[in-house]
């Protein structure tokens, strides 16, 4: 080949390679992000897995993968991570043709919340060209970070007091269609309750035990209003943790629990509420509902308005209210007063710091329990 043709051939090869890369660089390129766990508890560690697949005849010598999520996740292994109002993560890959690369990013879940990644941004460049190419890939990955349970010792006294009130509200009427067990006959028992078959076997009169017609229930009323202009933000998180700890403790005693709060759902933007339940699935629903409370949303619903709406409904006399609020502003006090007027008394759990005034509401019907934040 004549020497003068060599530069022409090189230029043609460069233009051909540049055209091919510009046209086909993102064909067959996929990015998949997944949290390795669907749900964790605040303070735990987990991983985010990145899977980059290049099903293409073109290698990608430099590929930048960028994504964002909410603050509260600490990517401990990523040096290309910046935090503003969001967490921005930038990873760099180099892929040969028809290659898949998997990378795990270690992260620590510092804060309760609902975290999702909806999109990744891709930036690619060719070694033989100054051109920069951009693309995006949709993602649908999510993870719940549940509030952590507080030690039972912190709530043992108010919990036992609440349980005494709950049990005392059982109806005295039994449901004849349910069977709970057998006990010895007492003079006050009716002949209809005698179990003749068991009496014949034991040689002594035995009577059937039935469940009560209704079960006591607890509604946790959670107020997430700010307690003042300057306050410890962890106090609101403590309110949420106490709500979960009390809920699990009641459910462990087979007492159905529901949730009423002015906290708004991070996903739907609606005020959160949960019907009563006492199953393991209900605990999970409770954890998820509390994890999705968004404390950054402005214009939170009035707690007293929400309580007023609750009071207008026809509720069982078996229902007991537990009020949790670090705020003692007028709206919070009005909500507590409405709950007290409904049942005649109320227990108020109030997380406080040691430097805050611990003055209780001027209503001797309210049992005001101060929970000092450590």
N, C-alpha and C positions, 0 to 999 in steps of 0.2 A: 504494500500500500504506500502510495506516495506520502511523503512527510506532511505536505500541506493539507492533506485530507484528515489527518489525525485530529486537529482542533475542531474541524467541522463535525467529525463523528462524536467527539466528546460533548460538544454543544448539543447535538441531536439526542445523545443518550441522556444528558442532563434534563433537557426539555421533556423527553418521553417519561423519565422517572418522575419528574415534577408533576406532569399531567396525570400519571397513574396514581400518585400519592394523593393529589388533590381530589381526584374523583372517587377513589376506592378506600381511603384510609380508615373510615369508620364502618365499612361493610363487615358484618360478622363480629363487630366489637360489642361485647356485653359487659355490664358491671352489675354485680349483685351484692348488696350489703345486708347483713343479718346480725342482729344481736343473738348471742348464743343461748340466752335465757329469755323467756317470755316475761318473767317477773322476778324481781329481786327486792330485798329490803334495804333501805337507806343504810349506807356504810359498807355494803358488801362490794366485792369485786366481780367483774364479769369481762366478756370480750365482745368486740365487734369484729365480725369476719368480713373481709373483702375478697370477692372472687372476680378476677378480671380475665376474660376469655377473648382471645384474638383468633377467630376462625377466618383467617384471611391469608392470602399469599404474600402480603406486605408486612414486614416487621415494623414494630413501633418502638423506635429507639428511645424516645422520651415521651412519656404519657403522664400528664398530671391529672389526678383525680381529686376533686374538691367537693366537700359536702358540709352542711351546717346542721346543728341541732341546738337545743336549749342549754343554757348554762346549768350546771349541776352535775355534769359528767366530767371527770378528770381523765383525759387520755394520757396516761403516764408514760407510754412508750413512744409517743409521737413528738418529735422535735419541731415539726412543722404545724404546730397547733397554736392558734391565737384566740383570745377571749375578749370580746367586746360585749355587746348586748346578747350575742350568740357565741357559740363555740364553732370556730372555723377550722377545719382539718384539711390539710393538703398533703397528699401522698404522691410520690413519684415512682413510676414503674418503667421497666424496659422489657418488652415482649418480642420474642421471635415470632415468625409466622406459625400459625396453628399451635399456639401455646396458651396454657391456662396457668395463672398465678394466684395462689391463695395466701392471704396475709391476715393475721389476727392482731388487732389492736387491743391492748390491755387498758381497761378503764375502771375507775373507782366511782361508785354511785354515791355522790356526796349528799344529794338532796332528793327528798320525795318529789315525785312528779310523773308525768306521762311524756315520754320522749319518742319522737318519731323523726324519720328522715324520708323526705318526699322526693328529693331529686339530687342527682350528682352532676357536676359540671366536669367536662373533659376538655383538656387542652393538649394538643399533639403538635409536634414539630418534626421536620425531616432534617437529617444531618446534612443533606445536600441543598437545602433550600431555606431561605429566611422566613418563609411563610409560616404563620401560626393558624392552627385550625381549632375550631370550637364545636362542641356538641354537648348535649345533655342526655341523661338517661333517667327515666322515672323510677322511683323506689317506693316500696310500701312496707317499710320495716318499723316496728314499734316495740317499746318495752315499758313496762310499769315498774316504777320504784315505789314500793309500799312504805308507808310510815312504819317506824320501828315500834315494837311493843315496849312499854315502860315496865319496870319491875313491879310485880304484883304488890309488893310491900308498900309502894307509894299510894295505892288505892284501896288497900285491904280494909281500912276502917270505914270509909264512906261506902264501899261496896257491900260490906256486911250489913250496914245500916239500910241500904237500898234493898238488899235481898230480904231483910226482915219485913220491910214495907210491902214488897212485891208478894211475898208468900201470904201475908195477912189479908190480901185482897182476893183470895180464892173464894169463889162462890161455895156455899154450903150444900148446894144441890148436886147430886151425882147423876151421871149419865148411865142409865141401865143397859145401854147397848155397848158399853165398853167394859172390859174386864182387866183389872189390875193385879189381883191376887186373892188370897184367902186368909182370914184371921179368925180368932176365937170369937164365939158368940158372946154378946153383952146383953143385959136385960133391956136396953133401949132399942135393940135391933128388931126390925119387923120380921114376921114369919116369911115374907116373900124373899128376903135376902139370904135365907138359910140355904147352904149348899148341902142337900141331903146325901149326895153320893160321897162327898168328902167326910161328912159326919159319920156315915156308916163305916167308912174305912178306918177312921181314927177312934171311934167310940165316943166322941165328944162333938157337941154342936159347933159347926163352922159356918161362917157367913162369907159371901162374896164381897170383894172390894171393887169399886168402880172409879173410873177417872172423873174428875170434875167437869162440869158442863163447859167451862171456859178456862183458858189458861191465862195467867197474868202476862202482860207485855210491858216492855220498856221502850219509850221513844227517847232517843238521844237528840237533844236540841243543841246544835253546834253553831255558835256565833263566831264568825271570822272577821268581824269588824276590828279595825285598829284601835288599840286602847288609848292612843294619844298621838301628838305630833312627833315626839321623840320617844321611841320605845325599842326594846329588844325584839328583833324580827322573829327570833326563835320562840317567842311566847305564842304566836299564832300556830307555829308548828307543834308546840306542846299541846295546844288545844286539840289539834287533829290527832296527835298520838294518844291523848287521854280518851278521845272518842273511840278509837280502835281498841285500846286496852280494855275499857269498860265493856264494849260490845262483845269481844271475845270471852270475857269473864262471865257475862250473862249467858251467852250461848253455851258455854261449858256447863252451865247449870240448867240447860234446856229451857231457858227463858227466851222467847222470841224478842228480837230487837229491830227497831226501825230507825230511820235517820231523817231528821228535818234540819236543814241548814240554809243559810243565805249565801254559801259558797257557790260559785258558778263553775260549770263544767268547762274545762279547757278546750274540749273538742266541739261541743254543741253551743256553748255560750249560755246555756239554760241553767236555772237554779237546780241544784241537785237534791233529790229525795230518794229514799229507799223504803219499800214496804217491809213489813215485819217478816222475820224468818229466823230459824234456829239451826240451820244445816251447815255442813262444811262448805257447800257452794255459797251460802249466804255470807260466810266470813270472807270468801274470795271477792264477792260482789262489794262488800263493805270496803275491803282493801282497795279495790279498783276505783270505787267512787271517791274515796278520800284522796287517793293518789292524783285524781284528775281535778281536784279543787285548785283553781287558778287564783292565787292571791294577788296577781298583778293586774287583774281586770278592774277597771274603774267603775264607779256607779254600782257598787254592790247593792243588792236588794236590802230593804229595811228589815231587820230581824223582827221588829214588833209587827210589821205588816204581814210577814209570813206566819207568825204565831197567831195573829188575828184570823187569818184564813184557816189555820188549823183548828182554832177554837170553834169556828162556824160549822165544822163537820160533826156528824154524829159519831162519837167515839165510845168504845167500851169503857165501863167503869173499872175494868181491870187494868187500864193503861196507866203507867207511872211515867212521869217526865223526869229526865236528868238534863240539867242545863249546864253547858260548858261555854264559858266566855271569859276572856281576859279583859275585854272592854267593860267598863262600868259607866259608859256614857248614858245619856238620857234614853236613847233608843234601846240599849241593852237592858236597862233597868225596867223600862216599860214592858219589854217582852217577858222579863222574869215576873213582873207583877201579874200579867195576864195568865201565865202558867200557874202562878200561886192561887189566883182567884178561882181557877178552874178546879184545882184539886185540894185547896186548903193549905197546902204546904209544898215546898220545893227544895231540892238540893242543887246548889250552884257550885260547880267546880271552877275555880278561878286561878289560872297560872299567873304568877307574879315573880318579879325579880326582888332581890333583897332590898334594893334601893327604892322600890315603889311603895307608895302608901297602901296599907292593907285595910283601909276602912270598908266595912261591910255595909250593904244596903240597910236602910232604916226600916226593916220589916222583920219582926221576930218570927214570922212564919217561914222565912227562908233560912235554910241551913247553909251558911256560907263557908266553903272549904277552901282555904288558901293552899295552893300548890307552888312551892318555891322552886324556881328554875335553877338548876345546878349548873 
